[in-house]
Amino acid sequence: MRCTALKDRGISADIIELNANSVYPLIHEAMLPLIARWLKHKRLYGSTVEKVMYADMSLIQFIHRLLEKRAASFCGPNDRWKLLDNKTGFDGWESVGTDNEKEPLVTM
């Protein structure tokens, strides 16, 4: 639910902020070794961009990155997307992590 909808229901900004700041992600323990292997694979076999980005990234940093940099939505046959900062577009995801990536879809 969007914060504006909560405000419209009479919930104060302080309560919304308190609740937002107390949220944390849940991740199944089986994911941790999968992420570790994925990071190792990218460090060894990734593109030049990926090798630099993942060189010193920890599991926690990677999970944080997944949450922070993900798209809010994908829709339709042209991969129309919307980012968390409300930027929108379509296609382009195949170039992320390569020398051909373009704003706003960049790894760094």
C-alpha positions in Angstrom: 0.0 0.0 0.0 1.3 3.4 -0.9 2.1 5.9 1.9 -0.4 8.4 0.4 -3.2 5.9 0.8 -2.3 5.4 4.4 -2.2 9.2 5.0 -5.7 9.4 3.4 -6.9 6.9 6.0 -5.7 9.2 8.7 -2.5 7.5 9.7 0.1 10.1 10.7 3.4 10.6 8.9 5.3 9.7 12.1 3.5 6.3 12.3 4.1 5.6 8.6 7.8 6.5 9.0 8.1 4.3 12.2 6.6 1.3 10.4 8.7 1.8 7.3 11.9 2.0 9.3 11.0 -1.2 11.2 10.6 -3.4 8.0 13.2 -5.9 7.2 13.5 -8.6 4.5 13.0 -12.3 5.0 15.2 -14.6 3.1 15.3 -18.4 3.2 18.5 -19.8 4.6 18.9 -22.0 1.4 19.4 -18.8 -0.6 22.6 -17.8 1.1 24.8 -20.6 -0.4 23.1 -19.9 -3.8 24.0 -16.2 -3.6 27.6 -17.0 -2.5 28.0 -19.3 -5.5 26.4 -16.7 -7.8 28.8 -14.0 -6.6 31.8 -16.4 -7.0 30.6 -17.2 -10.6 30.3 -13.5 -11.5 33.8 -12.8 -10.0 35.3 -15.5 -12.2 33.2 -15.4 -15.4 31.2 -12.2 -15.4 31.7 -9.3 -17.7 34.4 -6.7 -17.0 31.7 -4.5 -15.4 30.4 -7.3 -13.2 33.8 -8.5 -12.1 34.6 -5.0 -10.8 31.2 -4.5 -9.2 31.1 -7.9 -7.4 34.8 -8.1 -6.5 34.4 -7.2 -2.8 30.6 -7.4 -2.4 29.4 -9.4 0.6 26.2 -11.4 0.8 24.5 -8.7 2.9 25.6 -6.0 0.4 24.3 -8.1 -2.5 20.9 -8.7 -0.8 20.7 -5.0 0.0 21.5 -4.2 -3.6 18.7 -6.5 -4.9 16.2 -4.7 -2.7 17.5 -1.2 -3.5 18.2 -1.5 -7.3 15.3 -3.7 -8.4 12.6 -2.7 -10.8 9.2 -2.0 -9.1 7.4 -3.7 -12.0 7.7 -5.4 -15.4 4.7 -5.5 -17.7 3.8 -6.5 -21.2 5.5 -8.1 -24.1 8.0 -5.2 -24.5 9.3 -5.5 -20.9 7.9 -2.2 -19.9 9.4 -1.4 -16.5 9.2 1.1 -13.7 12.0 1.7 -11.2 11.6 2.5 -7.5 12.4 6.2 -8.3 9.4 6.2 -10.8 11.6 6.2 -13.9 10.0 4.2 -16.6 10.9 2.7 -20.0 10.9 -0.6 -21.9 13.5 -3.2 -22.9 17.2 -2.5 -22.2 17.7 -5.0 -19.3 19.9 -7.3 -21.5 22.6 -4.6 -21.5 22.9 -4.2 -17.7 26.3 -5.4 -16.5 27.9 -4.9 -19.9 29.9 -2.1 -21.5 26.7 -1.1 -23.4 24.5 -0.4 -20.4 22.7 3.0 -20.4 21.1 5.2 -17.7 19.0 4.6 -15.8 19.6 0.8 -16.1 23.2 0.7 -14.8 25.0 -1.6 -12.4 26.8 1.0 -10.4 
